[in-house]
Amino acid sequence: MTLPADHYRILKRELSLGELLADGIVHALALLAGLIAFPLLLFHGLQTAGIGTFAALTVYAGGFFLMWGFSLAYNMTPPSALKWLLRRFDHSMIYVMIAGTYTAVIPHLDGAWPWMLGAVVWTGAALGILVKVVLPGRYDRLSILAYVMLGWVGVIAIGPVSAALPSVSLWLLVAGGATYVAGVGFYVWHRLRFQNAIWHGFVAVAAGLHFAAVAVALV
């Protein structure tokens, strides 16, 4: 993969060793937390919920580890052809994580809403992944908006979601979404030292809030 000649990433400053180390620590802590928390969530789901809910939680867990795994690989790899290949997967897995989080929630909904909301988020994720794979390096700034819009598309089902989930879960979901959005400011603030680590810290906190929302709803 080669980026367009005028792509802003080409002009982005290289991170220092300390910045890379800090970013790697954030990723490692997020993955460690997932390795502890998700087996507990899946075991509880298997014991107390139906096979459909367990399958949904498995998709959710897969999205989490794919996103953080590819993010770690991409961000720790020195500039090279491999790094730009990993970039496609790193950016694509954000869509998978968003759709996976919705997948963990929709089994709690009634009627046709699980199918409708699931179709919307996974179609949006598939289209986003297609753009990242087929047109790498293009529309990157627009994709930031796409991530945010896909993350908040659940407002179309706010009534059914509010009725189906405990209020604590609902507010945790909102807090997680707001944390993601707040972190975007650091994602685009390339001149700030430790910008990558701070951005991924926001992602980790938001993912933790969403995990708590799913756990509370399950319990």
Buried (B, 14 or more C-beta within 10 A) or exposed (E): EEBEEEEEEEEEEEBEEEBBEBBBEBBEEBBEBBEEBBEEBBEBBBEEBEEEBBBBBBBBBBBBBBBBBBBBBBBBBEEEEEBBBBBBBBBBBBBBBBBBBBBBBBBBBEEEBBEBBBEBBBEBBEEBBEBBEEEBBEBBEEBBEBBBEBBBBBEEBEEBBEEBBEEEBBBBBBBBBEBBBEBBEBBEEEEEEBBBBBBBBBBBBBBBBBBBBBBBBBE
